[in-house]
Amino acid sequence: MAIFYSTNNFGGNLITDELTETYQLERKPQKVWGYEAAINFTVSDNIDLGFSYSWLEGKKTEGDIYLDGNSINPP
């Protein structure tokens, strides 16, 4: 199992420019935290099964706004 906490003063987030209907890169401070866990089973000499799960969440520091799926992965 791994637990992490990360900060970035120049975090990148894609935002939509309504005027041009294109994506623009927004550089704002971010915080991201989460965990990852993995379990492996040996069923027989020829069969191994594994399962992993990760969860993370993040916020733009300025405005305390949660990051969406464009910036971080869903579980």
All heavy atoms as a GROMACS GRO file, in nm:
protein
  601
    1MET      N    1   0.085  -0.117   0.000
    1MET     CA    2   0.000   0.000   0.000
    1MET      C    3   0.090   0.124   0.000
    1MET      O    4   0.193   0.126   0.065
    1MET     CB    5  -0.092   0.000   0.120
    1MET     CG    6  -0.184   0.116   0.123
    1MET     SD    7  -0.315   0.087   0.241
    1MET     CE    8  -0.403   0.237   0.225
    2ALA      N    9   0.049   0.224  -0.072
    2ALA     CA   10   0.122   0.350  -0.079
    2ALA      C   11   0.025   0.465  -0.057
    2ALA      O   12  -0.088   0.463  -0.105
    2ALA     CB   13   0.189   0.364  -0.214
    3ILE      N   14   0.069   0.564   0.018
    3ILE     CA   15  -0.008   0.686   0.042
    3ILE      C   16   0.076   0.802  -0.005
    3ILE      O   17   0.198   0.802   0.014
    3ILE     CB   18  -0.041   0.701   0.192
    3ILE    CG1   19  -0.126   0.582   0.239
    3ILE    CG2   20  -0.113   0.831   0.219
    3ILE    CD1   21  -0.147   0.578   0.388
    4PHE      N   22   0.014   0.900  -0.070
    4PHE     CA   23   0.092   1.012  -0.120
    4PHE      C   24   0.020   1.145  -0.104
    4PHE      O   25  -0.102   1.151  -0.094
    4PHE     CB   26   0.131   0.991  -0.267
    4PHE     CG   27   0.013   0.979  -0.358
    4PHE    CD1   28  -0.041   1.091  -0.418
    4PHE    CD2   29  -0.044   0.856  -0.385
    4PHE    CE1   30  -0.150   1.082  -0.502
    4PHE    CE2   31  -0.152   0.845  -0.470
    4PHE     CZ   32  -0.205   0.958  -0.528
    5TYR      N   33   0.102   1.250  -0.099
    5TYR     CA   34   0.055   1.388  -0.094
    5TYR      C   35   0.153   1.469  -0.177
    5TYR      O   36   0.274   1.459  -0.158
    5TYR     CB   37   0.052   1.439   0.051
    5TYR     CG   38   0.010   1.583   0.062
    5TYR    CD1   39  -0.123   1.618   0.060
    5TYR    CD2   40   0.105   1.684   0.075
    5TYR    CE1   41  -0.163   1.750   0.070
    5TYR    CE2   42   0.066   1.817   0.085
    5TYR     CZ   43  -0.067   1.849   0.083
    5TYR     OH   44  -0.106   1.980   0.091
    6SER      N   45   0.102   1.547  -0.270
    6SER     CA   46   0.189   1.620  -0.360
    6SER      C   47   0.139   1.764  -0.377
    6SER      O   48   0.018   1.787  -0.383
    6SER     CB   49   0.190   1.550  -0.497
    6SER     OG   50   0.262   1.624  -0.591
    7THR      N   51   0.233   1.857  -0.384
    7THR     CA   52   0.198   1.996  -0.414
    7THR      C   53   0.275   2.039  -0.538
    7THR      O   54   0.384   1.988  -0.565
    7THR     CB   55   0.232   2.090  -0.298
    7THR    OG1   56   0.372   2.086  -0.274
    7THR    CG2   57   0.157   2.052  -0.172
    8ASN      N   58   0.219   2.132  -0.611
    8ASN     CA   59   0.283   2.181  -0.733
    8ASN      C   60   0.246   2.328  -0.750
    8ASN      O   61   0.128   2.362  -0.759
    8ASN     CB   62   0.235   2.099  -0.853
    8ASN     CG   63   0.309   2.131  -0.980
    8ASN    OD1   64   0.373   2.236  -0.992
    8ASN    ND2   65   0.300   2.043  -1.076
    9ASN      N   66   0.346   2.414  -0.755
    9ASN     CA   67   0.319   2.557  -0.771
    9ASN      C   68   0.277   2.595  -0.912
    9ASN      O   69   0.220   2.701  -0.934
    9ASN     CB   70   0.442   2.640  -0.730
    9ASN     CG   71   0.464   2.636  -0.582
    9ASN    OD1   72   0.370   2.624  -0.505
    9ASN    ND2   73   0.589   2.645  -0.540
   10PHE      N   74   0.307   2.509  -1.009
   10PHE     CA   75   0.274   2.537  -1.150
   10PHE      C   76   0.192   2.423  -1.209
   10PHE      O   77   0.217   2.378  -1.320
   10PHE     CB   78   0.401   2.559  -1.232
   10PHE     CG   79   0.485   2.672  -1.180
   10PHE    CD1   80   0.599   2.648  -1.108
   10PHE    CD2   81   0.446   2.803  -1.201
   10PHE    CE1   82   0.676   2.751  -1.059
   10PHE    CE2   83   0.521   2.908  -1.153
   10PHE     CZ   84   0.637   2.882  -1.081
   11GLY      N   85   0.091   2.376  -1.136
   11GLY     CA   86   0.008   2.266  -1.184
   11GLY      C   87  -0.061   2.301  -1.314
   11GLY      O   88  -0.099   2.415  -1.338
   12GLY      N   89  -0.077   2.201  -1.400
   12GLY     CA   90  -0.141   2.223  -1.529
   12GLY      C   91  -0.282   2.169  -1.531
   12GLY      O   92  -0.308   2.058  -1.487
   13ASN      N   93  -0.374   2.247  -1.579
   13ASN     CA   94  -0.514   2.208  -1.589
   13ASN      C   95  -0.568   2.260  -1.721
   13ASN      O   96  -0.549   2.376  -1.756
   13ASN     CB   97  -0.593   2.268  -1.472
   13ASN     CG   98  -0.731   2.211  -1.461
   13ASN    OD1   99  -0.754   2.095  -1.492
   13ASN    ND2  100  -0.825   2.293  -1.419
   14LEU      N  101  -0.636   2.174  -1.797
   14LEU     CA  102  -0.695   2.218  -1.923
   14LEU      C  103  -0.832   2.280  -1.897
   14LEU      O  104  -0.916   2.222  -1.830
   14LEU     CB  105  -0.711   2.100  -2.019
   14LEU     CG  106  -0.582   2.042  -2.076
   14LEU    CD1  107  -0.613   1.920  -2.163
   14LEU    CD2  108  -0.507   2.145  -2.156
   15ILE      N  109  -0.850   2.400  -1.949
   15ILE     CA  110  -0.980   2.468  -1.939
   15ILE      C  111  -1.027   2.503  -2.080
   15ILE      O  112  -0.948   2.518  -2.172
   15ILE     CB  113  -0.971   2.595  -1.852
   15ILE    CG1  114  -0.867   2.693  -1.907
   15ILE    CG2  115  -0.940   2.560  -1.708
   15ILE    CD1  116  -0.867   2.828  -1.838
   16THR      N  117  -1.157   2.511  -2.097
   16THR     CA  118  -1.215   2.540  -2.228
   16THR      C  119  -1.226   2.690  -2.248
   16THR      O  120  -1.280   2.762  -2.163
   16THR     CB  121  -1.355   2.478  -2.240
   16THR    OG1  122  -1.346   2.339  -2.211
   16THR    CG2  123  -1.410   2.496  -2.379
   17ASP      N  124  -1.175   2.737  -2.360
   17ASP     CA  125  -1.191   2.877  -2.399
   17ASP      C  126  -1.322   2.885  -2.477
   17ASP      O  127  -1.332   2.833  -2.589
   17ASP     CB  128  -1.073   2.922  -2.485
   17ASP     CG  129  -1.080   3.069  -2.523
   17ASP    OD1  130  -1.190   3.128  -2.516
   17ASP    OD2  131  -0.976   3.124  -2.561
   18GLU      N  132  -1.423   2.945  -2.418
   18GLU     CA  133  -1.556   2.951  -2.478
   18GLU      C  134  -1.557   3.026  -2.611
   18GLU      O  135  -1.634   2.994  -2.701
   18GLU     CB  136  -1.656   3.014  -2.381
   18GLU     CG  137  -1.671   2.942  -2.249
   18GLU     CD  138  -1.731   2.804  -2.265
   18GLU    OE1  139  -1.810   2.781  -2.360
   18GLU    OE2  140  -1.699   2.717  -2.182
   19LEU      N  141  -1.471   3.125  -2.625
   19LEU     CA  142  -1.468   3.206  -2.746
   19LEU      C  143  -1.417   3.126  -2.866
   19LEU      O  144  -1.477   3.128  -2.973
   19LEU     CB  145  -1.380   3.330  -2.724
   19LEU     CG  146  -1.373   3.430  -2.838
   19LEU    CD1  147  -1.512   3.486  -2.869
   19LEU    CD2  148  -1.276   3.542  -2.804
   20THR      N  149  -1.306   3.052  -2.847
   20THR     CA  150  -1.247   2.977  -2.959
   20THR      C  151  -1.284   2.830  -2.958
   20THR      O  152  -1.251   2.758  -3.051
   20THR     CB  153  -1.094   2.988  -2.955
   20THR    OG1  154  -1.047   2.930  -2.832
   20THR    CG2  155  -1.049   3.133  -2.964
   21GLU      N  156  -1.352   2.783  -2.853
   21GLU     CA  157  -1.390   2.642  -2.836
   21GLU      C  158  -1.269   2.550  -2.844
   21GLU      O  159  -1.274   2.442  -2.903
   21GLU     CB  160  -1.497   2.602  -2.938
   21GLU     CG  161  -1.626   2.677  -2.920
   21GLU     CD  162  -1.733   2.634  -3.019
   21GLU    OE1  163  -1.706   2.554  -3.109
   21GLU    OE2  164  -1.846   2.683  -3.005
   22THR      N  165  -1.158   2.593  -2.785
   22THR     CA  166  -1.037   2.513  -2.775
   22THR      C  167  -0.997   2.503  -2.628
   22THR      O  168  -1.049   2.574  -2.543
   22THR     CB  169  -0.921   2.576  -2.855
   22THR    OG1  170  -0.893   2.706  -2.803
   22THR    CG2  171  -0.955   2.586  -3.002
   23TYR      N  172  -0.903   2.413  -2.602
   23TYR     CA  173  -0.851   2.398  -2.466
   23TYR      C  174  -0.730   2.488  -2.447
   23TYR      O  175  -0.648   2.503  -2.535
   23TYR     CB  176  -0.812   2.253  -2.438
   23TYR     CG  177  -0.930   2.161  -2.425
   23TYR    CD1  178  -0.960   2.070  -2.525
   23TYR    CD2  179  -1.011   2.164  -2.312
   23TYR    CE1  180  -1.068   1.986  -2.514
   23TYR    CE2  181  -1.120   2.079  -2.300
   23TYR     CZ  182  -1.148   1.991  -2.401
   23TYR     OH  183  -1.255   1.906  -2.389
   24GLN      N  184  -0.721   2.546  -2.330
   24GLN     CA  185  -0.608   2.629  -2.292
   24GLN      C  186  -0.545   2.570  -2.165
   24GLN      O  187  -0.617   2.517  -2.080
   24GLN     CB  188  -0.653   2.773  -2.263
   24GLN     CG  189  -0.721   2.841  -2.378
   24GLN     CD  190  -0.626   2.868  -2.493
   24GLN    OE1  191  -0.510   2.899  -2.474
   24GLN    NE2  192  -0.676   2.854  -2.614
   25LEU      N  193  -0.414   2.580  -2.154
   25LEU     CA  194  -0.345   2.532  -2.035
   25LEU      C  195  -0.348   2.640  -1.927
   25LEU      O  196  -0.304   2.752  -1.948
   25LEU     CB  197  -0.200   2.496  -2.069
   25LEU     CG  198  -0.117   2.442  -1.954
   25LEU    CD1  199  -0.178   2.312  -1.900
   25LEU    CD2  200   0.025   2.418  -2.001
   26GLU      N  201  -0.401   2.604  -1.812
   26GLU     CA  202  -0.407   2.694  -1.698
   26GLU      C  203  -0.300   2.651  -1.598
   26GLU      O  204  -0.293   2.534  -1.560
   26GLU     CB  205  -0.546   2.685  -1.632
   26GLU     CG  206  -0.559   2.763  -1.505
   26GLU     CD  207  -0.692   2.736  -1.438
   26GLU    OE1  208  -0.722   2.619  -1.409
   26GLU    OE2  209  -0.764   2.832  -1.414
   27ARG      N  210  -0.213   2.743  -1.556
   27ARG     CA  211  -0.107   2.714  -1.459
   27ARG      C  212  -0.142   2.777  -1.325
   27ARG      O  213  -0.139   2.898  -1.312
   27ARG     CB  214   0.027   2.770  -1.508
   27ARG     CG  215   0.080   2.703  -1.629
   27ARG     CD  216   0.127   2.567  -1.592
   27ARG     NE  217   0.212   2.512  -1.696
   27ARG     CZ  218   0.268   2.396  -1.689
   27ARG    NH1  219   0.250   2.321  -1.583
   27ARG    NH2  220   0.342   2.352  -1.786
   28LYS      N  221  -0.181   2.693  -1.228
   28LYS     CA  222  -0.216   2.740  -1.094
   28LYS      C  223  -0.166   2.638  -0.992
   28LYS      O  224  -0.156   2.520  -1.023
   28LYS     CB  225  -0.367   2.755  -1.080
   28LYS     CG  226  -0.427   2.856  -1.175
   28LYS     CD  227  -0.518   2.948  -1.107
   28LYS     CE  228  -0.560   3.055  -1.207
   28LYS     NZ  229  -0.674   3.125  -1.169
   29PRO      N  230  -0.136   2.682  -0.870
   29PRO     CA  231  -0.092   2.587  -0.767
   29PRO      C  232  -0.197   2.479  -0.740
   29PRO      O  233  -0.317   2.507  -0.741
   29PRO     CB  234  -0.071   2.675  -0.643
   29PRO     CG  235  -0.051   2.812  -0.697
   29PRO     CD  236  -0.133   2.819  -0.822
   30GLN      N  237  -0.150   2.355  -0.718
   30GLN     CA  238  -0.240   2.242  -0.693
   30GLN      C  239  -0.187   2.157  -0.578
   30GLN      O  240  -0.067   2.153  -0.552
   30GLN     CB  241  -0.250   2.152  -0.817
   30GLN     CG  242  -0.310   2.216  -0.936
   30GLN     CD  243  -0.311   2.123  -1.056
   30GLN    OE1  244  -0.246   2.020  -1.057
   30GLN    NE2  245  -0.384   2.161  -1.158
   31LYS      N  246  -0.280   2.086  -0.514
   31LYS     CA  247  -0.247   1.983  -0.415
   31LYS      C  248  -0.320   1.856  -0.458
   31LYS      O  249  -0.437   1.860  -0.497
   31LYS     CB  250  -0.297   2.021  -0.276
   31LYS     CG  251  -0.228   2.141  -0.217
   31LYS     CD  252  -0.272   2.165  -0.074
   31LYS     CE  253  -0.410   2.226  -0.070
   31LYS     NZ  254  -0.454   2.265   0.063
   32VAL      N  255  -0.250   1.741  -0.455
   32VAL     CA  256  -0.309   1.612  -0.490
   32VAL      C  257  -0.271   1.512  -0.382
   32VAL      O  258  -0.156   1.510  -0.337
   32VAL     CB  259  -0.258   1.564  -0.628
   32VAL    CG1  260  -0.314   1.427  -0.662
   32VAL    CG2  261  -0.294   1.663  -0.738
   33TRP      N  262  -0.366   1.428  -0.340
   33TRP     CA  263  -0.339   1.327  -0.238
   33TRP      C  264  -0.418   1.201  -0.271
   33TRP      O  265  -0.516   1.205  -0.346
   33TRP     CB  266  -0.375   1.379  -0.099
   33TRP     CG  267  -0.518   1.423  -0.087
   33TRP    CD1  268  -0.625   1.348  -0.045
   33TRP    CD2  269  -0.573   1.551  -0.120
   33TRP    NE1  270  -0.741   1.422  -0.049
   33TRP    CE2  271  -0.711   1.547  -0.094
   33TRP    CE3  272  -0.518   1.668  -0.169
   33TRP    CZ2  273  -0.794   1.655  -0.117
   33TRP    CZ3  274  -0.602   1.776  -0.190
   33TRP    CH2  275  -0.738   1.770  -0.163
   34GLY      N  276  -0.376   1.088  -0.215
   34GLY     CA  277  -0.447   0.964  -0.240
   34GLY      C  278  -0.373   0.843  -0.190
   34GLY      O  279  -0.277   0.854  -0.112
   35TYR      N  280  -0.417   0.725  -0.235
   35TYR     CA  281  -0.352   0.600  -0.196
   35TYR      C  282  -0.364   0.498  -0.309
   35TYR      O  283  -0.447   0.512  -0.400
   35TYR     CB  284  -0.412   0.544  -0.066
   35TYR     CG  285  -0.556   0.500  -0.078
   35TYR    CD1  286  -0.588   0.371  -0.118
   35TYR    CD2  287  -0.660   0.586  -0.048
   35TYR    CE1  288  -0.720   0.330  -0.129
   35TYR    CE2  289  -0.791   0.548  -0.058
   35TYR     CZ  290  -0.822   0.419  -0.098
   35TYR     OH  291  -0.952   0.380  -0.110
   36GLU      N  292  -0.283   0.396  -0.299
   36GLU     CA  293  -0.286   0.285  -0.395
   36GLU      C  294  -0.261   0.157  -0.318
   36GLU      O  295  -0.176   0.152  -0.228
   36GLU     CB  296  -0.178   0.303  -0.500
   36GLU     CG  297  -0.175   0.194  -0.604
   36GLU     CD  298  -0.072   0.220  -0.712
   36GLU    OE1  299  -0.032   0.335  -0.731
   36GLU    OE2  300  -0.033   0.121  -0.777
   37ALA      N  301  -0.336   0.052  -0.350
   37ALA     CA  302  -0.321  -0.078  -0.285
   37ALA      C  303  -0.321  -0.187  -0.391
   37ALA      O  304  -0.389  -0.175  -0.492
   37ALA     CB  305  -0.434  -0.101  -0.185
   38ALA      N  306  -0.245  -0.293  -0.365
   38ALA     CA  307  -0.239  -0.406  -0.459
   38ALA      C  308  -0.238  -0.537  -0.380
   38ALA      O  309  -0.174  -0.546  -0.274
   38ALA     CB  310  -0.115  -0.397  -0.546
   39ILE      N  311  -0.309  -0.635  -0.430
   39ILE     CA  312  -0.315  -0.769  -0.370
   39ILE      C  313  -0.290  -0.871  -0.482
   39ILE      O  314  -0.349  -0.861  -0.589
   39ILE     CB  315  -0.452  -0.796  -0.306
   39ILE    CG1  316  -0.480  -0.696  -0.196
   39ILE    CG2  317  -0.459  -0.938  -0.253
   39ILE    CD1  318  -0.620  -0.704  -0.139
   40ASN      N  319  -0.203  -0.968  -0.455
   40ASN     CA  320  -0.175  -1.074  -0.552
   40ASN      C  321  -0.198  -1.210  -0.488
   40ASN      O  322  -0.166  -1.231  -0.372
   40ASN     CB  323  -0.029  -1.065  -0.601
   40ASN     CG  324  -0.004  -0.939  -0.679
   40ASN    OD1  325  -0.080  -0.905  -0.767
   40ASN    ND2  326   0.103  -0.869  -0.645
   41PHE      N  327  -0.253  -1.303  -0.567
   41PHE     CA  328  -0.278  -1.439  -0.521
   41PHE      C  329  -0.215  -1.537  -0.619
   41PHE      O  330  -0.227  -1.520  -0.739
   41PHE     CB  331  -0.430  -1.470  -0.517
   41PHE     CG  332  -0.507  -1.381  -0.427
   41PHE    CD1  333  -0.577  -1.273  -0.477
   41PHE    CD2  334  -0.512  -1.406  -0.290
   41PHE    CE1  335  -0.650  -1.191  -0.395
   41PHE    CE2  336  -0.585  -1.323  -0.207
   41PHE     CZ  337  -0.655  -1.216  -0.259
   42THR      N  338  -0.154  -1.640  -0.567
   42THR     CA  339  -0.105  -1.749  -0.650
   42THR      C  340  -0.205  -1.863  -0.638
   42THR      O  341  -0.219  -1.922  -0.530
   42THR     CB  342   0.035  -1.794  -0.606
   42THR    OG1  343   0.124  -1.684  -0.616
   42THR    CG2  344   0.085  -1.908  -0.692
   43VAL      N  345  -0.277  -1.891  -0.746
   43VAL     CA  346  -0.378  -1.996  -0.747
   43VAL      C  347  -0.312  -2.131  -0.769
   43VAL      O  348  -0.344  -2.229  -0.703
   43VAL     CB  349  -0.484  -1.968  -0.855
   43VAL    CG1  350  -0.587  -2.078  -0.861
   43VAL    CG2  351  -0.551  -1.833  -0.830
   44SER      N  352  -0.220  -2.136  -0.863
   44SER     CA  353  -0.145  -2.258  -0.892
   44SER      C  354  -0.010  -2.216  -0.951
   44SER      O  355   0.020  -2.098  -0.960
   44SER     CB  356  -0.222  -2.348  -0.990
   44SER     OG  357  -0.227  -2.287  -1.117
   45ASP      N  358   0.070  -2.314  -0.992
   45ASP     CA  359   0.200  -2.283  -1.052
   45ASP      C  360   0.187  -2.200  -1.179
   45ASP      O  361   0.278  -2.125  -1.214
   45ASP     CB  362   0.277  -2.412  -1.084
   45ASP     CG  363   0.323  -2.483  -0.958
   45ASP    OD1  364   0.334  -2.416  -0.854
   45ASP    OD2  365   0.350  -2.604  -0.965
   46ASN      N  366   0.074  -2.213  -1.248
   46ASN     CA  367   0.056  -2.144  -1.376
   46ASN      C  368  -0.039  -2.024  -1.370
   46ASN      O  369  -0.055  -1.954  -1.469
   46ASN     CB  370   0.003  -2.242  -1.481
   46ASN     CG  371   0.101  -2.354  -1.509
   46ASN    OD1  372   0.221  -2.333  -1.503
   46ASN    ND2  373   0.050  -2.472  -1.537
   47ILE      N  374  -0.104  -2.005  -1.256
   47ILE     CA  375  -0.206  -1.899  -1.249
   47ILE      C  376  -0.180  -1.807  -1.130
   47ILE      O  377  -0.174  -1.852  -1.015
   47ILE     CB  378  -0.348  -1.958  -1.238
   47ILE    CG1  379  -0.380  -2.044  -1.359
   47ILE    CG2  380  -0.451  -1.846  -1.224
   47ILE    CD1  381  -0.512  -2.117  -1.349
   48ASP      N  382  -0.165  -1.679  -1.160
   48ASP     CA  383  -0.156  -1.574  -1.058
   48ASP      C  384  -0.269  -1.475  -1.083
   48ASP      O  385  -0.297  -1.440  -1.198
   48ASP     CB  386  -0.023  -1.498  -1.066
   48ASP     CG  387   0.094  -1.579  -1.016
   48ASP    OD1  388   0.073  -1.667  -0.930
   48ASP    OD2  389   0.207  -1.553  -1.062
   49LEU      N  390  -0.333  -1.431  -0.977
   49LEU     CA  391  -0.438  -1.330  -0.988
   49LEU      C  392  -0.394  -1.206  -0.911
   49LEU      O  393  -0.330  -1.218  -0.806
   49LEU     CB  394  -0.569  -1.381  -0.929
   49LEU     CG  395  -0.634  -1.500  -0.999
   49LEU    CD1  396  -0.758  -1.544  -0.921
   49LEU    CD2  397  -0.670  -1.464  -1.141
   50GLY      N  398  -0.429  -1.092  -0.962
   50GLY     CA  399  -0.393  -0.969  -0.895
   50GLY      C  400  -0.504  -0.866  -0.904
   50GLY      O  401  -0.586  -0.868  -0.996
   51PHE      N  402  -0.506  -0.779  -0.806
   51PHE     CA  403  -0.605  -0.672  -0.801
   51PHE      C  404  -0.535  -0.547  -0.750
   51PHE      O  405  -0.455  -0.554  -0.657
   51PHE     CB  406  -0.719  -0.711  -0.705
   51PHE     CG  407  -0.815  -0.600  -0.678
   51PHE    CD1  408  -0.912  -0.567  -0.771
   51PHE    CD2  409  -0.808  -0.527  -0.559
   51PHE    CE1  410  -1.000  -0.463  -0.746
   51PHE    CE2  411  -0.896  -0.424  -0.533
   51PHE     CZ  412  -0.992  -0.392  -0.626
   52SER      N  413  -0.562  -0.436  -0.812
   52SER     CA  414  -0.507  -0.310  -0.762
   52SER      C  415  -0.615  -0.204  -0.768
   52SER      O  416  -0.706  -0.209  -0.850
   52SER     CB  417  -0.384  -0.267  -0.842
   52SER     OG  418  -0.421  -0.235  -0.974
   53TYR      N  419  -0.604  -0.109  -0.678
   53TYR     CA  420  -0.701   0.000  -0.670
   53TYR      C  421  -0.626   0.126  -0.631
   53TYR      O  422  -0.538   0.123  -0.544
   53TYR     CB  423  -0.809  -0.030  -0.567
   53TYR     CG  424  -0.913   0.078  -0.558
   53TYR    CD1  425  -1.015   0.086  -0.651
   53TYR    CD2  426  -0.909   0.175  -0.458
   53TYR    CE1  427  -1.111   0.187  -0.645
   53TYR    CE2  428  -1.004   0.275  -0.450
   53TYR     CZ  429  -1.104   0.280  -0.544
   53TYR     OH  430  -1.197   0.380  -0.538
   54SER      N  431  -0.660   0.236  -0.695
   54SER     CA  432  -0.601   0.364  -0.656
   54SER      C  433  -0.711   0.469  -0.650
   54SER      O  434  -0.808   0.465  -0.725
   54SER     CB  435  -0.492   0.406  -0.753
   54SER     OG  436  -0.544   0.425  -0.882
   55TRP      N  437  -0.695   0.558  -0.556
   55TRP     CA  438  -0.790   0.668  -0.538
   55TRP      C  439  -0.709   0.795  -0.516
   55TRP      O  440  -0.611   0.794  -0.442
   55TRP     CB  441  -0.879   0.641  -0.417
   55TRP     CG  442  -0.967   0.756  -0.383
   55TRP    CD1  443  -1.091   0.782  -0.434
   55TRP    CD2  444  -0.939   0.862  -0.292
   55TRP    NE1  445  -1.142   0.897  -0.380
   55TRP    CE2  446  -1.048   0.949  -0.291
   55TRP    CE3  447  -0.831   0.892  -0.212
   55TRP    CZ2  448  -1.054   1.062  -0.214
   55TRP    CZ3  449  -0.836   1.007  -0.134
   55TRP    CH2  450  -0.948   1.091  -0.135
   56LEU      N  451  -0.746   0.901  -0.584
   56LEU     CA  452  -0.680   1.027  -0.560
   56LEU      C  453  -0.778   1.142  -0.575
   56LEU      O  454  -0.883   1.129  -0.638
   56LEU     CB  455  -0.559   1.046  -0.652
   56LEU     CG  456  -0.581   1.044  -0.801
   56LEU    CD1  457  -0.518   1.166  -0.863
   56LEU    CD2  458  -0.511   0.920  -0.855
   57GLU      N  459  -0.741   1.250  -0.514
   57GLU     CA  460  -0.824   1.370  -0.515
   57GLU      C  461  -0.729   1.489  -0.517
   57GLU      O  462  -0.617   1.480  -0.471
   57GLU     CB  463  -0.911   1.370  -0.389
   57GLU     CG  464  -1.015   1.478  -0.386
   57GLU     CD  465  -1.111   1.455  -0.272
   57GLU    OE1  466  -1.210   1.382  -0.293
   57GLU    OE2  467  -1.086   1.508  -0.162
   58GLY      N  468  -0.776   1.599  -0.570
   58GLY     CA  469  -0.690   1.716  -0.574
   58GLY      C  470  -0.770   1.844  -0.579
   58GLY      O  471  -0.888   1.844  -0.613
   59LYS      N  472  -0.702   1.951  -0.545
   59LYS     CA  473  -0.765   2.084  -0.546
   59LYS      C  474  -0.669   2.186  -0.603
   59LYS      O  475  -0.548   2.175  -0.589
   59LYS     CB  476  -0.800   2.128  -0.404
   59LYS     CG  477  -0.918   2.059  -0.344
   59LYS     CD  478  -0.950   2.122  -0.210
   59LYS     CE  479  -1.076   2.064  -0.151
   59LYS     NZ  480  -1.114   2.130  -0.026
   60LYS      N  481  -0.727   2.287  -0.667
   60LYS     CA  482  -0.652   2.407  -0.700
   60LYS      C  483  -0.639   2.484  -0.569
   60LYS      O  484  -0.739   2.507  -0.500
   60LYS     CB  485  -0.725   2.493  -0.802
   60LYS     CG  486  -0.739   2.432  -0.937
   60LYS     CD  487  -0.813   2.529  -1.028
   60LYS     CE  488  -0.860   2.463  -1.153
   60LYS     NZ  489  -0.938   2.552  -1.237
   61THR      N  490  -0.519   2.521  -0.533
   61THR     CA  491  -0.497   2.591  -0.406
   61THR      C  492  -0.570   2.724  -0.406
   61THR      O  493  -0.634   2.762  -0.307
   61THR     CB  494  -0.347   2.614  -0.383
   61THR    OG1  495  -0.282   2.487  -0.391
   61THR    CG2  496  -0.320   2.674  -0.249
   62GLU      N  497  -0.566   2.793  -0.517
   62GLU     CA  498  -0.633   2.922  -0.528
   62GLU      C  499  -0.782   2.897  -0.550
   62GLU      O  500  -0.824   2.837  -0.648
   62GLU     CB  501  -0.576   2.997  -0.648
   62GLU     CG  502  -0.625   3.138  -0.666
   62GLU     CD  503  -0.558   3.204  -0.784
   62GLU    OE1  504  -0.436   3.226  -0.777
   62GLU    OE2  505  -0.628   3.227  -0.885
   63GLY      N  506  -0.864   2.936  -0.457
   63GLY     CA  507  -1.008   2.918  -0.470
   63GLY      C  508  -1.059   2.789  -0.411
   63GLY      O  509  -1.179   2.765  -0.407
   64ASP      N  510  -0.970   2.699  -0.366
   64ASP     CA  511  -1.008   2.572  -0.303
   64ASP      C  512  -1.108   2.493  -0.390
   64ASP      O  513  -1.210   2.446  -0.343
   64ASP     CB  514  -1.067   2.599  -0.164
   64ASP     CG  515  -1.055   2.480  -0.072
   64ASP    OD1  516  -0.958   2.403  -0.088
   64ASP    OD2  517  -1.142   2.463   0.013
   65ILE      N  518  -1.077   2.482  -0.520
   65ILE     CA  519  -1.165   2.416  -0.618
   65ILE      C  520  -1.111   2.276  -0.648
   65ILE      O  521  -0.993   2.259  -0.677
   65ILE     CB  522  -1.171   2.498  -0.748
   65ILE    CG1  523  -1.227   2.638  -0.718
   65ILE    CG2  524  -1.254   2.426  -0.853
   65ILE    CD1  525  -1.212   2.734  -0.833
   66TYR      N  526  -1.198   2.174  -0.642
   66TYR     CA  527  -1.158   2.037  -0.671
   66TYR      C  528  -1.119   2.022  -0.818
   66TYR      O  529  -1.183   2.081  -0.906
   66TYR     CB  530  -1.271   1.938  -0.639
   66TYR     CG  531  -1.282   1.909  -0.493
   66TYR    CD1  532  -1.373   1.977  -0.414
   66TYR    CD2  533  -1.200   1.814  -0.433
   66TYR    CE1  534  -1.384   1.950  -0.279
   66TYR    CE2  535  -1.211   1.787  -0.298
   66TYR     CZ  536  -1.302   1.855  -0.221
   66TYR     OH  537  -1.312   1.830  -0.088
   67LEU      N  538  -1.015   1.942  -0.845
   67LEU     CA  539  -0.974   1.911  -0.982
   67LEU      C  540  -1.071   1.810  -1.041
   67LEU      O  541  -1.121   1.722  -0.971
   67LEU     CB  542  -0.832   1.856  -0.983
   67LEU     CG  543  -0.724   1.950  -0.932
   67LEU    CD1  544  -0.591   1.878  -0.926
   67LEU    CD2  545  -0.714   2.073  -1.020
   68ASP      N  546  -1.094   1.818  -1.170
   68ASP     CA  547  -1.187   1.726  -1.236
   68ASP      C  548  -1.109   1.616  -1.310
   68ASP      O  549  -0.988   1.605  -1.299
   68ASP     CB  550  -1.280   1.801  -1.330
   68ASP     CG  551  -1.206   1.877  -1.438
   68ASP    OD1  552  -1.086   1.852  -1.459
   68ASP    OD2  553  -1.268   1.960  -1.506
   69GLY      N  554  -1.181   1.535  -1.385
   69GLY     CA  555  -1.122   1.423  -1.458
   69GLY      C  556  -1.026   1.462  -1.568
   69GLY      O  557  -0.954   1.378  -1.620
   70ASN      N  558  -1.023   1.589  -1.608
   70ASN     CA  559  -0.925   1.633  -1.706
   70ASN      C  560  -0.785   1.641  -1.646
   70ASN      O  561  -0.686   1.639  -1.719
   70ASN     CB  562  -0.962   1.770  -1.763
   70ASN     CG  563  -1.082   1.764  -1.853
   70ASN    OD1  564  -1.107   1.663  -1.917
   70ASN    ND2  565  -1.157   1.871  -1.860
   71SER      N  566  -0.776   1.652  -1.514
   71SER     CA  567  -0.647   1.670  -1.448
   71SER      C  568  -0.600   1.546  -1.375
   71SER      O  569  -0.481   1.520  -1.369
   71SER     CB  570  -0.655   1.786  -1.349
   71SER     OG  571  -0.687   1.904  -1.414
   72ILE      N  572  -0.691   1.472  -1.314
   72ILE     CA  573  -0.655   1.353  -1.238
   72ILE      C  574  -0.747   1.238  -1.276
   72ILE      O  575  -0.859   1.260  -1.321
   72ILE     CB  576  -0.660   1.379  -1.086
   72ILE    CG1  577  -0.797   1.428  -1.041
   72ILE    CG2  578  -0.553   1.478  -1.044
   72ILE    CD1  579  -0.811   1.445  -0.892
   73ASN      N  580  -0.699   1.117  -1.258
   73ASN     CA  581  -0.776   0.998  -1.297
   73ASN      C  582  -0.889   0.969  -1.199
   73ASN      O  583  -0.874   0.990  -1.080
   73ASN     CB  584  -0.685   0.876  -1.300
   73ASN     CG  585  -0.575   0.888  -1.401
   73ASN    OD1  586  -0.569   0.982  -1.477
   73ASN    ND2  587  -0.486   0.792  -1.400
   74PRO      N  588  -0.998   0.914  -1.248
   74PRO     CA  589  -1.102   0.865  -1.158
   74PRO      C  590  -1.056   0.732  -1.096
   74PRO      O  591  -0.962   0.671  -1.145
   74PRO     CB  592  -1.223   0.844  -1.250
   74PRO     CG  593  -1.165   0.823  -1.384
   74PRO     CD  594  -1.037   0.902  -1.389
   75PRO      N  595  -1.122   0.688  -0.987
   75PRO     CA  596  -1.082   0.558  -0.926
   75PRO      C  597  -1.091   0.443  -1.024
   75PRO      O  598  -1.171   0.444  -1.114
   75PRO     CB  599  -1.182   0.541  -0.812
   75PRO     CG  600  -1.236   0.677  -0.785
   75PRO     CD  601  -1.229   0.751  -0.913
   0.00000   0.00000   0.00000
